[in-house]
């Protein structure tokens, strides 16, 4: 076997429609060349009956921020932060990741220095250009529509860097995820020592920014995404009106709808419904919104994202298959492989099929926990 040629044998292969025990898979020149059952035509890596899945595909994770800001008021070296993040992503079995970078900087309780976007973008570019990245990294711009400078930042970014995915967010108190302002206060005041009076003043300011900016900025960002050929997502839709607007804007992914109504209407409209892996693993939303498992049982969950815990992506897929009777393991794995590949327009990966990229993951289930043991991207081992 060469660096790009690989045979895995004695494997439980999770194919698109079934699980093949005692199977083997051969990768040549970075692409899946053959798949079979029984003895492999040549000796390879004996995986001891472990599962082999396609490489996971992550459309929305802002986890790089926890490496860049490991402590309050501490900003780490951007290249070092990117490399640590990349290593954790790969160790979770994620071979394709859309790095979520925030544009829009007036978050008083979660301040972002004006240069942070550029420092991280430059670090990703340097790591990519020098061949240091384990996973295939793409860019997801998280656009806060009510921010005063979101358009300025987004326009400057797309002039310098490729953008593959854009999401439209509005974290204004009283809107979407934070329809209950007390939840907003709990979420944001938990990060600061602000008084209730200071929080009330900030709420008033944020509402004023929403009234002034959200509508014109959303229109401009939708047009920007069209020009870039970027996948467009809505974020935290809560009502039928939100979904109708998403449909009119050409949205194809609904990130973390907060109500069953919004999830159902999105799914009905052909918009792919995404929920968080942590929501599945924990059994519910940390913000008190709908449980991902509820949507799965209703048949209206299409995609999973690790969101803020990379390891949750594989765990959530296996949990769905274990806890939801109507979802078999291949269908559950599709929520983190084939379905996000399709949503992102990536038809060269996401399934164990001949001709697809040789992105594969070896997984052993210990108790109820799927443990990622080895990861290959394009037939090359990355972890």
C-alpha positions, 0 to 999 in steps of 0.5 A: 500500500502506498500513502494514497492506496489503502485496504481496510479489511474485517470491517463493519462497513456502513454503506448508504443502505445497509451495514456489511459485516466482515467487509473490506474497502480499497482506496486507490489514488485517494478514491474508493476503488472497490468494496466487498465482503469476505476476504480482501483480494490483498492484505490490508489493515485488519480493523478487528470488526470495527465500523468504517464510516464515510468521513464526517462533513461539518457545515456549522462549527464555531469551535475555533473560537474556544481555541482562539479565546481559551480564557476570558480576555485571553487571545491565543496565537491564531495559527496555533489556535487553528492547528489545535482546532484542526486536530480536534476536528480530525480526531472527531472523524470530521474530514470536511469542515466549514469553519464558521467565522463571525461577521458583525462585531457589536456584541457587547457581551461577546466582544469581537476585536475588529482584527480577529476575523482577519487574523483567523482567516489569514491563519487558515489560509497559511495552514492550508497553503503550507499543507498543515491541515488534516481536514478539508477546510472551507469557509462559512460566514455567520452574518449577524444581520443587525450588526452595524458593520456586518456588510462592511466586514462581509464585503471585505472578506469576500474580496479577499477569501473564498466563501462557500456557505453563508448563514443569516443570524439575528440574536436580538433579544426577543427574536428567534432563539431568544424570543424569551428575553429572560433566556437572553439575559441568562445566556449573555449575563452569565458571561459578564458581571453586568447588572440588570440595569446595564442589561436592560440598556443593552437590550434597548440598544440591540432592539434599535440596531435591529430596527435600523439594520436587519432588513436592508442588511439581510437583502444585501447579504442574500444578494452577496451569497448569490454572487458568490455561489455560496450555500445560504442558510437561515438561523434559528427560524421560529415561525412560519413567517421566518420560513416563508422569508427563507424560501423567498431568499433562496435559503436551502439549509435551516440551522437550528429551528427553534420550534416544531412549526418552523422545522416542519414548514422548512422540511415541507419547503425542501429546506434541509433541517439542521440540528445540533449534535449536542442537542441529541447527545444531551437529550435537549436544547441548552436554550430550552428550544425543541429537542432534535430527537423530537424532529428525528422521530417526526421524520423532519431532521435532515442534518446534524452539526457538532456546533460547539462540541466536535465529538458530538457529531459521531456520538449523535449519529449513533445515538439516533440509531440507538434511540429512534426506532425508525432510524437505522444506522445507515440513515443516521450516519447520512445526517452527518455524511451524505446529507450535508455533502448534498446540501453543500453541493459536494457530490464527490464525498459523503458515502462509502461508494466506488468513485467517492473520495477515500475519506473514511473513519474507523469507529469502535463502539465502547458501551454506547460511545462511538470512539474514533480510532483512525481517520483517513482523508483521500486514503492518507491517514490524518489521525 
